[in-house]
Amino acid sequence: MCVEEVAADDAVGATLIAWNNYGTHSGGSKPSNYTLATIAVETTATRFKVCIRHTQDLRPDTFAGVAIFRATGVAP
Protein backbone atom coordinates (compact mmCIF):
# COMPACT_ATOMS: atom_id res chain seq x y z
CA MET A 1 0.00 0.00 0.00
CA CYS A 2 1.06 3.59 -0.53
CA VAL A 3 -0.71 6.89 0.18
CA GLU A 4 -0.21 10.16 -1.70
CA GLU A 5 -1.63 13.67 -1.28
CA VAL A 6 -4.21 14.88 -3.81
CA ALA A 7 -4.55 18.64 -4.37
CA ALA A 8 -7.78 20.55 -5.00
CA ASP A 9 -7.01 20.50 -8.75
CA ASP A 10 -6.72 16.67 -8.66
CA ALA A 11 -2.93 16.76 -9.01
CA VAL A 12 -1.22 13.95 -7.14
CA GLY A 13 1.42 15.35 -4.81
CA ALA A 14 3.83 14.09 -2.20
CA THR A 15 3.99 10.49 -1.05
CA LEU A 16 2.86 10.40 2.57
CA ILE A 17 3.28 6.66 3.13
CA ALA A 18 5.73 4.78 0.90
CA TRP A 19 5.06 1.35 -0.68
CA ASN A 20 5.19 -1.28 2.05
CA ASN A 21 3.06 -3.76 4.01
CA TYR A 22 1.21 -2.21 6.94
CA GLY A 23 -0.60 -4.11 9.68
CA THR A 24 -0.99 -7.87 9.69
CA HIS A 25 -3.57 -10.42 8.60
CA SER A 26 -3.69 -13.88 10.14
CA GLY A 27 -6.17 -15.46 7.69
CA GLY A 28 -9.92 -15.42 7.28
CA SER A 29 -12.16 -12.39 7.07
CA LYS A 30 -13.14 -11.81 10.70
CA PRO A 31 -12.17 -8.38 12.05
CA SER A 32 -10.18 -10.07 14.83
CA ASN A 33 -7.82 -11.51 12.18
CA TYR A 34 -6.49 -8.04 11.34
CA THR A 35 -3.98 -6.07 13.38
CA LEU A 36 -3.74 -2.42 12.45
CA ALA A 37 -0.74 -0.17 11.98
CA THR A 38 -0.84 3.48 13.02
CA ILE A 39 1.29 5.79 10.91
CA ALA A 40 1.68 9.47 11.78
CA VAL A 41 2.20 11.97 8.95
CA GLU A 42 2.12 15.75 8.67
CA THR A 43 0.23 17.24 5.73
CA THR A 44 -2.25 19.96 4.85
CA ALA A 45 -3.98 17.64 2.36
CA THR A 46 -7.63 16.72 2.82
CA ARG A 47 -7.76 14.23 -0.08
CA PHE A 48 -5.63 11.16 -0.57
CA LYS A 49 -4.82 8.54 -3.22
CA VAL A 50 -4.56 5.05 -1.70
CA CYS A 51 -2.94 2.38 -3.91
CA ILE A 52 -2.56 -1.35 -3.37
CA ARG A 53 -0.72 -4.02 -5.35
CA HIS A 54 0.38 -7.63 -5.28
CA THR A 55 4.08 -8.33 -5.15
CA GLN A 56 3.93 -12.13 -4.92
CA ASP A 57 1.60 -15.15 -5.14
CA LEU A 58 -0.53 -14.18 -8.14
CA ARG A 59 -2.73 -17.30 -8.21
CA PRO A 60 -6.35 -16.63 -9.24
CA ASP A 61 -7.63 -17.22 -5.68
CA THR A 62 -5.47 -14.52 -4.06
CA PHE A 63 -6.42 -10.92 -3.48
CA ALA A 64 -5.09 -7.62 -2.21
CA GLY A 65 -6.96 -4.96 -0.31
CA VAL A 66 -7.14 -2.43 2.45
CA ALA A 67 -9.19 -3.58 5.41
CA ILE A 68 -9.29 -0.23 7.19
CA PHE A 69 -8.07 3.26 6.23
CA ARG A 70 -8.83 6.13 8.53
CA ALA A 71 -7.41 9.64 8.31
CA THR A 72 -7.87 11.97 11.25
CA GLY A 73 -6.34 15.32 11.92
CA VAL A 74 -6.59 18.77 13.37
CA ALA A 75 -6.64 22.14 11.65
CA PRO A 76 -3.41 24.14 11.98
MOFENRA-V407627 format. One record per residue. N is the residue number from 0. RES is the residue in one letter. SS is DSSP state (h for helix, s for strand, l for the rest). PHI is phi in radians with two decimals (999 if undefined). PSI is psi in whole degrees, 0 to 359 (none if undefined). Layout:
# MOFENRA-V407627
n=N res=RES ss=SS phi=PHI psi=PSI
n=N res=RES ss=SS phi=PHI psi=PSI
This chain:
# MOFENRA-V407627
n=0 res=M ss=l phi=999 psi=148
n=1 res=C ss=s phi=-2.51 psi=154
n=2 res=V ss=s phi=-2.28 psi=131
n=3 res=E ss=s phi=-2.17 psi=155
n=4 res=E ss=s phi=-1.28 psi=149
n=5 res=V ss=s phi=-2.22 psi=124
n=6 res=A ss=l phi=-1.39 psi=170
n=7 res=A ss=l phi=-1.04 psi=331
n=8 res=D ss=l phi=-1.56 psi=15
n=9 res=D ss=l phi=1.27 psi=7
n=10 res=A ss=l phi=-1.30 psi=134
n=11 res=V ss=s phi=-1.42 psi=129
n=12 res=G ss=s phi=-1.90 psi=224
n=13 res=A ss=s phi=-1.13 psi=149
n=14 res=T ss=s phi=-1.39 psi=122
n=15 res=L ss=s phi=-1.57 psi=322
n=16 res=I ss=s phi=-2.32 psi=116
n=17 res=A ss=l phi=-1.26 psi=161
n=18 res=W ss=l phi=-0.92 psi=125
n=19 res=N ss=l phi=-3.07 psi=175
n=20 res=N ss=l phi=-1.61 psi=135
n=21 res=Y ss=l phi=-2.26 psi=136
n=22 res=G ss=l phi=1.31 psi=181
n=23 res=T ss=s phi=-2.39 psi=158
n=24 res=H ss=s phi=-2.37 psi=125
n=25 res=S ss=l phi=-1.78 psi=11
n=26 res=G ss=l phi=1.86 psi=150
n=27 res=G ss=l phi=1.36 psi=177
n=28 res=S ss=l phi=-2.00 psi=9
n=29 res=K ss=l phi=-1.24 psi=143
n=30 res=P ss=h phi=-0.95 psi=327
n=31 res=S ss=h phi=-1.20 psi=349
n=32 res=N ss=h phi=-1.50 psi=359
n=33 res=Y ss=s phi=-1.97 psi=135
n=34 res=T ss=s phi=-2.04 psi=125
n=35 res=L ss=l phi=-1.43 psi=164
n=36 res=A ss=l phi=-2.13 psi=136
n=37 res=T ss=l phi=-1.84 psi=127
n=38 res=I ss=l phi=-2.23 psi=119
n=39 res=A ss=l phi=-1.56 psi=133
n=40 res=V ss=l phi=-2.38 psi=159
n=41 res=E ss=l phi=-2.03 psi=125
n=42 res=T ss=l phi=-2.79 psi=158
n=43 res=T ss=l phi=-1.76 psi=0
n=44 res=A ss=l phi=-1.16 psi=148
n=45 res=T ss=l phi=-2.09 psi=358
n=46 res=R ss=s phi=-2.28 psi=147
n=47 res=F ss=s phi=-2.41 psi=150
n=48 res=K ss=s phi=-1.87 psi=120
n=49 res=V ss=s phi=-1.92 psi=122
n=50 res=C ss=s phi=-2.06 psi=145
n=51 res=I ss=l phi=-2.28 psi=157
n=52 res=R ss=l phi=-2.77 psi=159
n=53 res=H ss=l phi=-1.60 psi=143
n=54 res=T ss=l phi=-2.12 psi=355
n=55 res=Q ss=l phi=-2.83 psi=169
n=56 res=D ss=l phi=0.90 psi=73
n=57 res=L ss=l phi=-1.69 psi=31
n=58 res=R ss=l phi=-1.10 psi=155
n=59 res=P ss=l phi=-1.05 psi=337
n=60 res=D ss=l phi=-1.65 psi=13
n=61 res=T ss=l phi=-1.80 psi=161
n=62 res=F ss=l phi=-2.60 psi=164
n=63 res=A ss=l phi=-2.25 psi=151
n=64 res=G ss=l phi=-3.04 psi=176
n=65 res=V ss=l phi=-2.04 psi=117
n=66 res=A ss=l phi=-1.29 psi=317
n=67 res=I ss=l phi=-2.52 psi=133
n=68 res=F ss=l phi=-2.39 psi=120
n=69 res=R ss=l phi=-2.32 psi=128
n=70 res=A ss=l phi=-1.98 psi=125
n=71 res=T ss=l phi=-2.26 psi=155
n=72 res=G ss=l phi=-2.95 psi=181
n=73 res=V ss=l phi=-2.30 psi=147
n=74 res=A ss=l phi=-1.23 psi=143
n=75 res=P ss=l phi=-1.18 psi=none
